[in-house]
Amino acid sequence: MTSAPLPPNSQTPTIGVFDSGFGGLTVLRALAERLPQARYAFVGDTARLPYGSKSRRTIARYAVQSAQFLVREQGAEFLVIACNTASALALDAIQDAVPVPVLGVIQPGAQAARAASHSGDVLVIATDATVHSHAYSAACQALGLRAIEKACPLLVPLVEEGWTSHPVTSEVIEVYLNELRAQAASAGFRPDTLVLGCTHYPLIRPLIEQAVTPGVRVIDSAESTAETALAMFGSHFAPALPGQKPELHFYATDSIEKFERLGSHFLGRPVGKVHLIDLGG
Amino acid sequence: MTSAPLPPNSQTPTIGVFDSGFGGLTVLRALAERLPQARYAFVGDTARLPYGSKSRRTIARYAVQSAQFLVREQGAEFLVIACNTASALALDAIQDAVPVPVLGVIQPGAQAARAASHSGDVLVIATDATVHSHAYSAACQALGLRAIEKACPLLVPLVEEGWTSHPVTSEVIEVYLNELRAQAASAGFRPDTLVLGCTHYPLIRPLIEQAVTPGVRVIDSAESTAETALAMFGSHFAPALPGQKPELHFYATDSIEKFERLGSHFLGRPVGKVHLIDLGG
């Protein structure tokens, strides 16, 4: 996870947070709750989303451009890749491209599953590209877990349509989870943990909780990533003052208005001003 | 670019067809049925789809790059913009950028609605960006029609998930059409025509036909565009030989495998080899 020695201590180091869109704001929200004394710069590469349907080569090129913007232009001393697809397919490329510690969302999600699971059998739902990378399977296997992954391509559009408590969304979740349960049963799995492997899914967590088999624990990789970041980066920050509000800066490559309008649902408060940047392409 | 330009041939001029993805293959299919004696070069800008959520500036830049590839590298003498979003937002930019006749899908859709509608009140369903451009409203108004447009962002992902006859898709269509009917009623409309303003929608036309108010006619802008192309370009081609099969060439900027796998549903036959091209970005 760490690709370079930690930089010198400072009063308010910047944590760069990157996503293909604004789903990663669920990760920023979880981070800001735990480290309100940090300065945050968030990039949403909205001109080129969704990454979920693109190739590894293309995703790596896009993700490296965003990471370099955060480090070179924003002075980020830590990077959080708040995008499952980019974490799955481009973490190595990003670590090679920037001289700061880089944390993705896959490893923390797998670690949280490890802590939660008694049976050692884990289910993961995510986008197409994340599933096809088998990054969660590999991370789980390295921790002694067995994992079955399932692509759920309709869930992101449903969240972005605002149907976060719509009966159709519950039905779609039911279809996907039934297919996943059948797959797990035929592989002889006894799953007790479900990892939400996409930063959009926390917004429909209540519907997912209702649909899982009773006793199955739901792991939100946004929360797990923020916990890991706290452990990795926390000591570099001065203690938070009581009631301290984090300094947040937002950048996007397109669709500023949509980011400002929808982003608040993910961040849990108004996003405010989003600055347009051009990363090329 | 991986492919060398072919010299123009007066016997078999090339029609360049462009889409952000492979939905435009429904337009190519309709074209190839009517002009099997043409050579076709199709570009899907799959690295940068979907256009539907991007800004006019970005869409115009992307679309012009694809149009220039088709004209400069493929020798296209006619261009069909088989993408509603690009037709709505970038037709002028493309016409300024290339020296060949350019046909979009909006105008033919509006003309077909004009021919079909008795009440003069028309409904249009499309992507977010197409609706926000109000290109269909403007084109309809210019023909003396009143139009109400409705964005249906979930329909493309449902088609791409292959749920083209799934009950969930019918439910989503029902939700959207109910909202549209309520909007039309409150505006005092008496609609008798529904335009499918997205190249993905022909694949769920049977479900849409089931959901419309009885008596409302469904217009497929892919079909209308092919009819208009025949009228505009047809005289430049030698007559088709009996049973002639069109010469088809496919290019995409990413996700070749997905294009080859899913494209056949849109084209109505196997797509075969798709060539990867790099348009920058």
Boltz contact constraints between the chains, C-beta under 6 A:
constraints:
  - contact:
      token1: [A, 47]
      token2: [B, 58]
      max_distance: 6.0
  - contact:
      token1: [A, 54]
      token2: [B, 254]
      max_distance: 6.0
  - contact:
      token1: [A, 55]
      token2: [B, 254]
      max_distance: 6.0
  - contact:
      token1: [A, 58]
      token2: [B, 47]
      max_distance: 6.0
  - contact:
      token1: [A, 58]
      token2: [B, 254]
      max_distance: 6.0
  - contact:
      token1: [A, 153]
      token2: [B, 161]
      max_distance: 6.0
  - contact:
      token1: [A, 154]
      token2: [B, 157]
      max_distance: 6.0
  - contact:
      token1: [A, 154]
      token2: [B, 161]
      max_distance: 6.0
  - contact:
      token1: [A, 157]
      token2: [B, 154]
      max_distance: 6.0
  - contact:
      token1: [A, 157]
      token2: [B, 157]
      max_distance: 6.0
  - contact:
      token1: [A, 161]
      token2: [B, 153]
      max_distance: 6.0
  - contact:
      token1: [A, 161]
      token2: [B, 154]
      max_distance: 6.0
  - contact:
      token1: [A, 168]
      token2: [B, 171]
      max_distance: 6.0
  - contact:
      token1: [A, 168]
      token2: [B, 172]
      max_distance: 6.0
  - contact:
      token1: [A, 171]
      token2: [B, 168]
      max_distance: 6.0
  - contact:
      token1: [A, 172]
      token2: [B, 168]
      max_distance: 6.0
  - contact:
      token1: [A, 254]
      token2: [B, 54]
      max_distance: 6.0
  - contact:
      token1: [A, 254]
      token2: [B, 55]
      max_distance: 6.0
  - contact:
      token1: [A, 254]
      token2: [B, 58]
      max_distance: 6.0
  - contact:
      token1: [A, 281]
      token2: [B, 281]
      max_distance: 6.0
